[in-house]
Amino acid sequence: MRIGIDLGSRKVKFALVHEEKIVRLESFDTLSFYKRFGRMEGDDLTFDLAGTGFFSVEELAAASIVATGYGRNTLNLKGVRIVSEIRAHVAGAIFQTGLRDYTLLDMGGQDTKVALVRNGRLQDFVMNDKCAASSGRYLENMAAILEVDLKELSSHWEEPVRLDATCGIFGESELIGQILRGHSVGRLCAGVNQTLVKRVIPMLRRFPSEVIVVTGGVALDYALVKLLEIEGFSVKVPDSPQHNGAIGCAVIG
């Protein structure tokens, strides 16, 4: 029995895997999780996993625990094995899709990672963590300006309004300018999604594969997937893209 934890910037995700089957998937708002269940013991941080109600005492006693994510490098986690995000996401994608040759596109709350996988092994990867303009945070900010939820934003990909700013901050100003020009909300939503695709295409073309596996919360953006397909990519989204890192940790464990 193995527990995987992905300490994301927006959500903390959990996966319980037993006998190569996913038993349970859970998630918690990151700040709330740390405030409610984290405590320092000397120089180590411990989590009261039993207090979450996600796992029984018996499961916690029997399970090995592996963690990754946004918080892994700044914290000493007591009794937890730490692995890199890219390793966790590659393992999770293999487990969920069965593919061993693919390019991974992981789009989280704060960064985007693209990795080349051949015969089940990581060959190379690139990462954009300098600017949130190609991450879930960008979509959240743009949705707030458009006064739509993420589900509505993800339903538009046709006739996108052109948005050229490569910086998230400038992108917000550009979007406001296009709103003032009277464009429809649907076309503006499509423009936001197209902008995200334009930012990741150079990374994807660096590592060409027959299949792109998209993980992370942004994988739930249906318009993003459609626009990637329009650009000629064959896209596969696992059943649980948001929990892919946690699943990968559990598989590694």
ROLUM-399458 format. One record per residue: residue in three letters; y, z, x of N, C-alpha, C in turn. Coordinates in steps of 0.001 Angstrom, whole numbers, plus 524288, in hexadecimal, padded with zeros to 5 digits. Each point is the difference from the previous one (the first is absolute). Example, Ala and Ser with C-alpha at 12.3 -4.5 7.8 and 13.67 -1.06 7.14 Angstrom:
<sites>
ALA;7E9C6;81E78;83386;804A6;80000;7FC86;804B0;80000;80384
SER;8041A;7FD30;7FEA2;804A6;8003C;80334;80442;802DA;7FCFE
</sites>
This chain:
<sites>
MET;7FB59;80000;80355;804A7;80000;7FCAB;804D4;80000;80375
ARG;803A6;7FC78;7FED4;8048C;7FF57;80366;804F9;7FF98;7FCB9
ILE;80422;80281;801E1;8051B;7FFCB;7FD70;803CA;7FD1C;8038D
GLY;802BA;7FC38;7FDCC;80412;7FD38;802D6;8054D;8013C;7FDAA
ILE;803E9;800AF;80361;80550;80136;7FE42;803CA;7FC2D;80289
ASP;80337;7FD8B;7FCD9;80421;7FC88;801EA;80539;8028B;7FEBC
LEU;80296;801F4;80418;804F5;802C6;7FF5E;80472;7FC0B;7FFDC
GLY;800C3;7FD9A;7FB84;803F1;7FBF4;7FF6F;8057A;8022E;7FF7F
SER;803D9;7FC9E;800AF;80574;801A2;7FF9B;80197;8011E;7FA63
ARG;7FD4B;7FDA6;7FC3B;8013B;800B9;7FA79;7FBC8;8030C;7FD1F
LYS;7FB16;7FEF1;8015E;7FB96;8028E;7FD76;7FC0F;801C6;8041A
VAL;7FD84;8046B;7FEFC;7FB74;801A5;80302;7FB38;7FE71;7FCD7
LYS;7FC8A;7FCEE;8026F;7FB6B;7FE13;7FD41;7FB0B;8027D;8022C
PHE;7FC3B;800D8;7FC7D;7FB0E;8026B;8016B;7FB76;7FC9B;7FE2F
ALA;7FBDA;7FFFA;8031A;7FB2E;7FD55;7FE75;7FB5F;8036D;80173
LEU;7FC5C;8009C;7FC65;7FB18;802B7;80101;7FBAB;7FBF5;7FFD0
VAL;7FD39;7FF66;8045E;7FBCA;7FC2A;80067;7FAEC;802D4;80138
HIS;7FBDB;7FE97;7FD25;7FADA;8025D;800DA;7FBDE;7FBC8;7FF6B
GLU;7FC9A;7FFAD;803E5;7FBC7;7FC23;7FFFB;8021A;7FA80;7FF10
GLU;8043B;7FECB;802CC;8026E;7FAC9;7FFEC;80217;7FE72;7FAA7
LYS;8012D;803CE;7FCC7;8025E;7FEFA;7FAED;804F5;80345;7FF68
ILE;803F2;7FDAE;7FD90;804D5;802DF;7FEF2;7FF1C;80392;7FB58
VAL;80060;80510;800F4;7FF1F;803DF;7FBE3;8050A;80120;7FD07
ARG;80461;8004A;802E8;804DE;801A0;7FD7F;804A8;7FE0E;8032A
LEU;8040B;7FE64;7FD3C;804F9;7FE8A;80264;80458;8030C;7FD53
GLU;8038C;80233;80319;80452;80303;7FDD8;804F0;7FED3;80322
SER;80478;80153;7FDCB;804EF;7FF66;802D9;803DD;80422;7FE36
PHE;803DD;80104;80355;803E1;80409;7FEF6;80527;7FE51;80278
ASP;80458;80114;7FD70;80518;7FEFC;80251;80068;802D5;8053C
THR;801BD;7FD3F;8040B;7FFD2;8021F;8054D;80312;80511;8009A
LEU;804EC;80013;7FE77;80325;804B6;800B8;7FDDA;8048E;7FCDF
SER;7FE54;7FF03;7FB3C;7FDBF;8042A;7FCCC;7FB09;8021C;80279
PHE;7FCD5;7FC89;80233;7FB1B;801AA;80272;80107;803A3;8049A
TYR;803A2;7FE78;80372;80122;80345;8048C;80246;80541;7FE59
LYS;8036F;80004;7FC24;80270;804E2;7FE45;7FC13;803A2;7FD6E
ARG;7FC72;7FDDE;7FD01;7FC64;8033E;7FCFC;7FB21;80196;8030B
PHE;7FE31;7FC90;8037E;7FADD;800EE;80251;7FFFB;80035;805F4
GLY;80480;7FF39;8028C;8002E;8003A;805AE;8020E;80535;801F3
ARG;7FDC4;801DA;80444;80201;804CA;80266;7FEC4;7FFDE;805DB
MET;80358;80270;8030E;7FF51;80021;805A4;7FCBE;804B2;80195
GLU;7FC66;7FF1E;803A1;7FD01;8042D;8027B;800BD;7FF5D;805DD
GLY;803C5;802D3;80237;80172;7FF27;8056B;80299;7FAB3;80085
ASP;7FDBF;7FCB5;8035B;80214;7FAB7;800B1;7FD2B;7FBF9;7FCAA
ASP;7FC5D;801C9;7FCD8;7FCDE;7FC68;7FCD6;801AF;8001E;7FA52
LEU;7FFA8;7FB87;7FD8A;800E5;7FFA9;7FA61;7FABF;7FFDA;7FD41
THR;7FF64;80321;7FBFE;7FB44;7FFD3;7FCD3;8017C;7FEA7;7FA68
PHE;7FC53;7FD8F;7FD55;800BD;7FEAE;7FA86;7FC2B;80316;7FCB2
ASP;801F0;80236;7FBCF;7FC9E;802B6;7FC45;7FD9D;7FBEF;7FC59
LEU;7FC04;7FD48;801EB;7FDA3;7FBD4;7FCEF;7FD56;80215;7FB20
ALA;7FDE3;804BF;80052;7FD8C;8024C;7FB5D;8040A;800D5;7FBB5
GLY;804D3;8014A;80192;80419;800FB;7FC2C;801A9;7FB3A;7FCF6
THR;7FEE8;7FB5D;80211;8016B;7FB3A;7FD2D;7FCB0;7FF34;7FB22
GLY;7FB5E;80252;7FFF7;7FC67;7FF21;7FBA4;7FD13;7FAE1;8005E
PHE;800DD;7FD15;80436;7FD65;7FAEE;800A0;7FA58;80094;801CE
PHE;7FEE6;80439;802E7;7FAD2;800AE;8024D;7FDEC;80573;7FEC7
SER;7FAE5;80059;7FF5C;7FD88;80513;7FF27;7FF61;802CA;8053A
VAL;7FF09;80511;7FFCB;7FF17;8030B;804C0;7FB45;7FDE1;802E3
GLU;7FC01;7FE77;7FD14;7FB38;7FDEC;8025A;8010C;7FAD4;802C9
GLU;8031E;7FCA9;7FD9A;80145;7FAFA;8026F;80311;800C3;80504
LEU;803BD;8038E;7FFEF;80329;800F9;804A5;7FCBE;8025D;80465
ALA;7FC3D;80342;7FE9F;7FCAF;80270;803F3;7FC57;7FC0C;8028E
ALA;7FE5E;7FC23;7FCF5;7FC26;7FC3D;801F1;8026C;7FB3B;80294
ALA;804E9;7FEF6;7FEEE;8025B;7FB07;80193;80288;8003D;80566
SER;7FFB1;7FBA4;802C8;80356;7FF2A;80490;80519;7FD9B;7FE05
ILE;80455;80114;802B3;8051E;7FE35;7FE2C;802A1;7FCCE;80446
VAL;801BC;7FB55;7FE92;802D1;7FC87;8038E;80525;7FE87;7FD66
ALA;80437;7FFE5;80308;80527;7FEDB;7FDC5;802DC;7FBE3;80331
THR;8038E;7FD5C;7FD67;80381;7FC49;80281;8051A;7FFF0;7FCFE
GLY;80396;7FC88;8018B;804A4;7FF38;7FCD4;80513;8015E;802A8
TYR;80408;7FFE4;7FCD1;80566;8009B;801B4;800E3;80525;802E0
GLY;7FD42;80429;7FE71;800FC;8051A;8024B;7FC6F;8017B;80475
ARG;7FC62;7FC96;80175;7FBE5;801A9;80396;801E9;80124;8058C
ASN;80427;7FD46;801CE;801BD;800B8;80561;803A0;804A6;800BB
THR;8022F;8020A;7FBCE;803BB;8044E;80076;7FD8D;80540;7FEB3
LEU;7FB14;80002;7FEA6;7FD85;804C8;7FE2C;7FAD9;800F5;802CD
ASN;7FEDF;804E7;800FE;7FAE3;80187;801F3;7FCDE;8020D;7FB61
LEU;7FC32;7FCF7;7FE5D;7FCFE;80170;7FB5F;7FB19;802F6;8019D
LYS;7FF9D;804C9;7FE41;7FBA8;80354;80189;7FAFA;7FE41;7FD4F
GLY;7FBE6;7FF3F;80320;7FAE7;7FEAB;7FDDF;7FF8D;7FA7D;7FDF3
VAL;803A9;7FC9B;8018E;8000F;7FAA5;7FDFE;8000B;7FC2F;80494
ARG;7FC9E;7FC1D;7FFC3;80003;7FBD7;803E9;80429;7FBFB;7FE8C
ILE;80318;7FE53;803D3;80443;7FC57;7FF06;7FE90;7FA9C;8021F
VAL;800ED;7FBF5;7FCE2;7FF2B;7FA9D;801C1;804EE;7FCD7;7FEE4
SER;80082;7FB99;8029C;80498;7FCB7;7FF3C;7FFED;7FD7F;7FA9B
GLU;804A4;7FEC0;7FE0D;80067;7FD7A;7FAE4;7FD31;7FAC2;7FFEA
ILE;800B3;7FCEA;8041A;7FDBB;7FAC3;7FFFA;7FA11;80046;7FFFE
ARG;7FDC2;803A8;802E2;7FA4F;8009B;7FFFD;7FE11;80194;7FA9C
ALA;802C5;8039F;7FD8A;7FE71;801C8;7FAC9;80044;7FB94;7FC0B
HIS;80426;7FCEF;80035;800A2;7FBD5;7FC20;7FC1D;7FB8D;800D6
VAL;7FEBE;7FED7;804D9;7FC04;7FC03;80107;7FABC;801CE;7FDE5
ALA;7FE96;804EA;80114;7FB05;80214;7FE1C;7FFD2;8001E;7FA0F
GLY;80454;80184;7FD91;8002E;80025;7FA4D;7FF75;7FAA8;7FD94
ALA;80289;7FC17;8025C;7FFBA;7FAAD;7FDED;7FA80;7FDCA;80076
ILE;7FD60;80109;8045B;7FA96;7FE34;8009F;7FC87;8028D;7FBEB
PHE;800A8;80519;7FF3C;7FCC9;802DD;7FC38;800DF;7FDFC;7FA76
GLN;804E5;7FEF2;7FEA1;80138;7FE7B;7FA9D;7FEC7;7FA48;7FECD
THR;8008C;7FC94;803DA;7FF52;7FA66;7FEF5;7FAE9;7FDC3;8020F
GLY;7FDB6;80287;803E4;7FB59;7FDD9;8027C;80137;7FBBF;803F3
LEU;804F2;7FE90;80092;8018F;7FBEE;803B4;80018;80227;80592
ARG;7FE8B;7FCAD;803B2;80024;8018C;8057C;80384;7FC78;80349
ASP;801CF;7FBCB;7FD9B;803B2;7FC76;8028E;8048E;7FF19;7FC47
TYR;80488;8020C;8014B;80483;7FF94;7FC85;804ED;801AA;802E4
THR;8046C;7FF06;7FD8C;804F6;8022D;801D1;801B6;80425;7FC19
LEU;8012B;80493;801F4;801B3;8045B;7FCB9;805EF;80007;7FF98
LEU;801EE;80063;7FB3D;80596;800D9;7FF04;80083;80529;7FD22
ASP;801BA;803FF;802CC;800B3;80529;7FDA0;805CF;80108;7FF5E
MET;801A2;800AE;7FB1A;80588;800D0;7FECF;800A7;8054F;7FD66
GLY;8021B;803AF;802F4;800AB;80543;7FE09;80594;80127;7FE71
GLY;80122;8050C;7FF7B;80528;8019A;7FE43;80443;7FF15;803FF
GLN;7FE97;8003C;80521;803FA;7FFB4;80417;7FF20;7FBA5;803F0
ASP;7FB52;7FDC0;80044;7FF07;7FC01;803F3;7FBFD;7FC0C;7FE18
THR;7FF6B;7FBE4;80319;7FC34;7FBE1;7FEE8;7FCD6;7FEFC;804EC
LYS;7FAD7;7FF8F;7FF58;7FC85;7FEF2;80462;7FCBF;7FB23;7FECE
VAL;7FF3A;7FCB6;803EC;7FC95;7FB74;7FF8B;7FC20;80040;8047F
ALA;7FAF4;7FF90;7FEC2;7FBEA;80087;803F5;7FC0C;7FB9B;7FF8A
LEU;7FE15;7FE3C;80472;7FBE9;7FC07;80031;7FAC3;802B5;800C4
VAL;7FC4C;7FEEE;7FC88;7FACD;80260;8003E;7FBF1;7FBAC;80079
ARG;7FC9C;8007C;803EB;7FBC7;7FC4A;800C9;7FAE7;802FD;800E6
ASN;7FBFA;7FE7A;7FD0F;7FAE8;80293;80051;8007D;805E8;7FF4A
GLY;80386;8018F;7FC80;800A5;8057E;7FEC6;802FF;80321;80401
ARG;8024C;7FD61;803D6;802D8;802C6;80420;805BA;7FE4A;80032
LEU;8035A;803C7;800F0;80590;7FEE2;8009E;800E6;7FD0A;80513
GLN;80290;7FB76;7FF9E;8012C;7FCDC;8049F;8059D;800BE;801E2
ASP;8039B;8003F;7FC4B;80584;80089;80166;80309;80163;7FB11
PHE;804B1;80210;800A0;80336;80122;7FB69;805C1;8001D;80176
VAL;8033C;7FF3E;7FC10;805A7;80090;8008F;801DF;80397;7FBA6
MET;80478;80269;800F6;801F6;803DC;7FC45;805E7;7FF9A;7FFA3
ASN;80206;8003B;7FB4C;805A5;80028;7FF2A;80165;80553;7FDC6
ASP;801DB;8037D;80366;80199;80534;7FE3C;805B4;8011A;80155
LYS;802DF;7FBEF;801A2;8057E;800B8;80178;80399;7FFEF;7FB47
CYS;7FE65;7FD2F;7FBF4;80345;7FF6D;7FB5B;7FC85;80025;7FB38
ALA;801C3;802B1;7FBEF;7FCE2;8007B;7FB3A;80064;7FB3A;7FC7F
ALA;80284;7FBD2;801EC;800E6;7FB66;7FCB9;7FB09;7FD04;7FEB3
SER;7FBAB;8011F;802A1;7FB0F;7FD78;7FEA9;7FBF5;80413;7FE61
SER;801BA;803D3;7FCF0;7FC87;8043C;7FE67;800DD;80162;7FA46
GLY;7FCDD;803B5;7FE38;80074;801B5;7FA99;8053C;80279;7FEC3
ARG;8025C;80277;803DA;8051B;80276;7FF1B;8040B;7FBE3;7FE6D
TYR;7FFB1;7FB67;80260;8038B;7FBB9;7FEA6;7FF64;7FE8D;7FA42
LEU;7FB2E;7FF7F;7FE2C;7FF16;7FEAD;7FA85;80220;80439;7FC5F
GLU;7FF3C;804E9;80174;801FB;8044D;7FCC9;805F1;7FFC0;7FF92
ASN;8029C;7FF19;80464;805BA;7FFC7;7FFFB;801FD;7FB6D;7FCBE
MET;7FD85;7FB80;80093;801A9;7FB63;7FD15;7FEF4;800A7;7FA2B
ALA;7FB94;8025A;7FEAA;7FECC;800F4;7FA80;8040D;803A1;7FD90
ALA;801C4;803DD;80307;803FC;8039D;7FE05;8051E;7FD21;7FEE4
ILE;8017D;7FC68;80376;804CC;7FCFA;7FF24;7FF7F;7FC9A;7FB22
LEU;7FB69;7FDAD;7FF44;7FF1E;7FC92;7FB7E;7FEDA;80308;7FAFF
GLU;7FF46;80528;80088;7FECF;8036B;7FB90;7FAF6;7FE54;7FD41
VAL;7FC04;7FEF6;80330;7FAC9;7FED2;7FDFB;7FC1F;8037C;802E2
ASP;7FB5B;800C0;7FDBC;7FBFA;802DB;802D3;7FCF0;7FC31;8036B
LEU;7FCA5;80222;8035B;7FD28;7FCB5;803B0;7FC33;7FC57;7FD3C
LYS;7FDEC;801A9;7FB91;7FC7D;7FC99;7FD09;802DE;7FB2B;7FE1A
GLU;804BD;800C0;7FE07;8031F;7FB92;7FE3B;8017A;7FC80;8049D
LEU;80196;80260;8044F;8016F;7FCFE;804A2;7FB7F;7FC8D;801CA
SER;7FB3F;8021E;7FFCF;7FB71;7FD35;8020A;7FE09;7FBB3;7FC69
SER;80263;7FF60;7FB7B;7FE2E;7FC0A;7FC47;8030C;7FAE0;80068
HIS;803AB;7FFAD;803AF;80356;7FB59;80063;7FF78;7FD69;8055A
TRP;7FEB0;7FAF9;80000;7FFCC;7FD03;804D8;8021F;7FA6B;7FF5C
GLU;800EF;7FE55;7FB40;801A7;7FAA3;7FF07;805F4;7FF6F;8004F
GLU;801C7;7FB9E;80201;8058C;7FEB9;80088;80319;8046C;8029A
PRO;7FE64;801A9;804A3;802B9;80459;80290;80584;7FE97;801B8
VAL;8038C;803A4;7FF41;80540;7FF7C;80233;7FF9A;800BF;805E8
ARG;802A7;7FCBB;802E9;7FFAC;80047;805B1;802F5;804BF;8020E
LEU;7FD3F;8031D;80318;8024B;80483;802A0;7FEB9;7FF7B;805C7
ASP;803E1;7FFFE;8035C;7FF31;7FEC2;80585;8008B;8049E;803B4
ALA;8023C;8044F;7FE48;800F1;80469;80389;7FAD9;80212;80223
THR;7FFCB;800F1;80519;7FB44;80206;80276;80016;805EE;8008A
CYS;80453;80267;7FEC1;80095;805AF;80045;7FFEF;8023A;7FA7C
GLY;7FD4A;80467;7FF58;7FFA8;8025B;7FADB;80546;80168;7FDB6
ILE;8038B;8021D;8033A;80529;8018D;7FE1A;80327;7FB3A;7FE5A
PHE;8001A;7FC07;8035C;802D0;7FB35;7FEA6;7FD74;7FD46;7FB5D
GLY;7FAD1;80098;7FF98;7FD39;7FDAA;7FB9C;801BE;80244;7FAD1
GLU;80117;80513;7FFEC;801E6;80277;7FB38;8054C;7FDBB;7FE72
SER;80372;7FF55;803D3;80529;7FDC3;7FEE1;7FF83;7FA68;7FE12
GLU;7FC74;7FD09;8026A;7FF39;7FA91;7FE61;7FDE6;7FFBD;7FA6E
LEU;7FC60;80384;7FEBA;7FDCF;80016;7FAB8;80439;8013D;7FBF9
ILE;80355;803C4;8012D;80449;80152;7FC6A;80386;7FB42;7FF2D
GLY;80105;7FD22;80439;8032F;7FB4E;7FF84;7FD86;7FBF0;7FC72
GLN;7FAD9;7FF76;80049;7FD4B;7FC3B;7FCA8;7FFD9;801D8;7FA52
ILE;7FFC5;8051C;7FF32;8005D;80215;7FAA5;8053F;7FE7A;7FD9E
LEU;80420;8008C;80319;80546;7FECF;7FE18;800C4;7FA2F;7FEEF
ARG;7FC8B;7FCC8;8021E;8004A;7FA62;7FEF1;7FD38;7FE88;7FAEB
GLY;7FD8C;803DA;7FD80;7FDC4;7FF18;7FADA;7FA62;7FE32;7FFDE
HIS;7FD2D;80071;8044D;7FA82;7FE72;80001;7FCC9;803B0;7FC91
SER;7FBD8;7FE05;7FDBE;7FCA8;80334;7FCA9;7FD17;8040A;80342
VAL;7FE92;8044C;7FD78;7FD20;80422;802B7;7FACB;7FDF0;801FE
GLY;7FD69;7FCBB;7FCE9;7FAF7;7FDDD;8019F;8005F;7FCE2;80503
ARG;803F0;7FC9E;8006B;800AB;7FCD8;804BA;8019F;80361;804AA
LEU;802FE;80418;7FEF7;80187;80393;80432;7FB47;80307;801FF
CYS;7FCAA;801BA;7FC6A;7FB27;802A4;80191;7FCAA;7FC5B;80359
ALA;7FF90;7FB1F;7FE48;7FD02;7FC25;802FB;8024E;7FF40;8056D
GLY;8052B;80006;80059;80293;7FF75;8050B;7FED0;8047F;803A9
VAL;7FFDA;804BA;7FDE2;7FEA5;80495;80328;7FA78;7FF71;80221
ASN;7FC5A;7FE7C;7FCA7;7FA96;7FF60;801B4;7FF79;7FBA7;80409
GLN;802C9;7FBB6;7FF26;7FFC6;7FBB0;803BC;80228;8019C;80552
THR;80417;80326;7FFFF;80246;801D8;804E6;7FC0E;80324;80321
LEU;7FD0B;80355;7FD52;7FC04;80319;802A1;7FBDF;7FC77;8026C
VAL;7FE60;7FC03;7FD1D;7FC19;7FC53;801FF;80213;7FD1E;804CC
LYS;804E2;7FE45;7FFCD;80245;7FD2D;80471;80007;8035C;804EF
ARG;80082;80518;7FF5F;80031;80371;80490;7FAA5;800D8;80278
VAL;7FBD7;7FFAA;7FCEF;7FACF;80103;80233;7FD38;7FB06;801BC
ILE;801AF;7FB77;7FE27;7FD58;7FB1D;80162;7FFBF;7FF21;805EE
PRO;8043C;800DA;80305;7FF84;7FF41;805B0;7FBDC;80387;80271
MET;7FF5F;804B8;7FE04;7FBFE;80388;801FD;7FA92;7FDF5;7FEA3
LEU;7FF51;7FE0B;7FB3F;7FAEE;7FDFD;7FE54;7FE7F;7FB17;80309
ARG;803B5;7FCAA;8010A;7FED5;7FB24;802C9;7FEB7;800F3;805BE
ARG;80166;80482;801E3;7FE86;80164;8055D;7FA20;800E8;8006B
PHE;7FD98;801C5;7FBB4;7FA61;8011F;7FFF1;7FD69;7FD17;7FB78
PRO;7FF4C;7FAE0;80060;7FDD6;7FD03;7FB9F;7FA49;8014A;7FEE9
SER;7FEB0;80053;7FB00;7FAA2;800E3;7FE3C;7FF35;7FD2B;7FADE
GLU;7FB1B;7FF5F;7FE7D;7FEE0;7FD9A;7FAF3;801A7;80387;7FB87
VAL;7FFC7;8052A;800DB;80130;803C2;7FBDD;803E5;8040B;801F9
ILE;803D9;8013E;7FCB6;803A0;8044A;800FC;7FE81;8047F;7FC63
VAL;7FEC4;80481;80230;7FEF0;804AC;7FCE2;80502;80336;7FFC8
VAL;801FF;800DA;7FB50;804F4;802C5;7FF51;7FEEF;8058C;7FE1C
THR;80209;803D3;802D6;7FF3A;8057C;7FE9E;8053D;802CF;7FFE1
GLY;7FFD3;804FE;7FE77;804CC;80308;7FF62;80212;7FF7F;7FA7B
GLY;803C8;80339;7FEBA;8021D;7FFFE;7FAB5;80268;7FAD9;7FE63
VAL;8022F;7FD15;803C8;80284;7FB0A;7FEB6;7FC05;7FBED;7FE3E
ALA;7FB05;800D4;80142;7FBE7;7FC64;7FE40;7FF9F;7FFCB;7FA10
LEU;80218;803F3;7FD5C;7FFFE;80016;7FA48;80447;7FC8A;7FDB8
ASP;80353;7FDCE;8035C;8041B;7FC61;7FE55;7FD81;7FAA7;7FF0B
TYR;7FEE3;7FED9;7FB10;7FD48;7FB26;7FE9E;80312;7FB36;801B7
ALA;80526;80037;7FF93;8033F;7FB92;80187;7FF89;7FEE4;805D2
LEU;7FFA1;8040B;8032D;7FF5B;7FF50;8059C;7FB12;7FCE2;80122
VAL;7FBBB;80164;7FD63;7FB08;7FD44;800C0;80081;7FA4E;7FE55
LYS;8026D;7FF19;7FB7E;800AD;7FAA5;7FE1D;80333;7FCBB;803D5
LEU;80428;80241;80215;80358;7FD1D;8039C;7FD35;7FEDD;80526
LEU;7FCB6;8039B;801CE;7FCDA;7FEFA;804AD;7FC38;7FB85;7FF01
GLU;7FDAE;7FFEA;7FB5C;7FC6D;7FBBF;7FEA1;802E0;7FACD;7FFB0
ILE;804BB;8000D;7FDE6;80329;7FB3C;7FFC5;80122;7FDF5;8057F
GLU;80088;80394;803C1;800F0;7FE79;80571;7FB08;7FE17;802B2
GLY;7FB98;80019;7FD3F;7FB29;7FDE3;80228;7FC27;803FD;80208
PHE;80118;8050C;7FF54;7FC72;8040C;801DC;7FBE8;8014B;7FBD8
SER;7FB2F;800EA;801C3;7FBEA;801FE;7FC90;80028;805F1;80050
VAL;80123;8028B;7FBAB;80125;8059C;7FFFD;7FBC3;80305;7FD1C
LYS;7FE62;80461;80254;7FC72;80398;7FD5D;80263;8056D;80004
VAL;80041;8025F;7FB6A;801F7;80554;7FF74;7FB64;80388;7FEA1
PRO;7FED7;803FD;80321;7FBAE;8038D;7FEC3;800E9;802D8;7FADB
ASP;7FBDE;80256;7FDF3;8006A;802D3;7FB0C;803DB;80486;8004D
SER;80052;8028A;80489;80372;80490;8009D;80383;7FF3C;804C6
PRO;803CF;7FC7A;7FFA3;80331;7FED1;804A4;80343;80494;801EA
GLN;801EC;80345;7FC68;80336;80471;8019D;7FCE0;80412;802FC
HIS;7FB07;80078;7FEC7;7FCA8;803ED;8027A;7FCF7;7FDCD;804A0
ASN;8013E;7FB40;801AB;7FCE1;7FD76;8040B;7FFD8;80324;80510
GLY;80473;80229;801A5;80019;80316;804C8;7FCB7;804E7;7FF99
ALA;80046;802A7;7FB95;7FCD9;804B5;7FF2F;7FA33;7FEA4;7FFDC
ILE;7FEB3;7FBB1;7FD6C;7FA8B;7FE42;7FFD6;7FE18;7FECC;80583
GLY;80343;7FD51;8030D;7FE8E;7FED2;8055E;7FF0D;804E0;80337
CYS;80347;803F5;7FF4F;7FF38;804F8;802C1;7FABF;8026F;7FE93
ALA;7FEC4;7FFEE;7FAF2;7FB0A;8023F;7FE41;7FB64;7FCF8;80239
VAL;80075;7FADF;80044;7FBD1;7FCC6;80233;7FF44;80135;805CC
ILE;8044B;80087;802D7;7FFC1;8013C;80594;7FDA0;80561;800E2
GLY;8015D;803AD;7FC7C;7FE2D;8055D;8009F;7FA36;800A9;7FFBE
</sites>
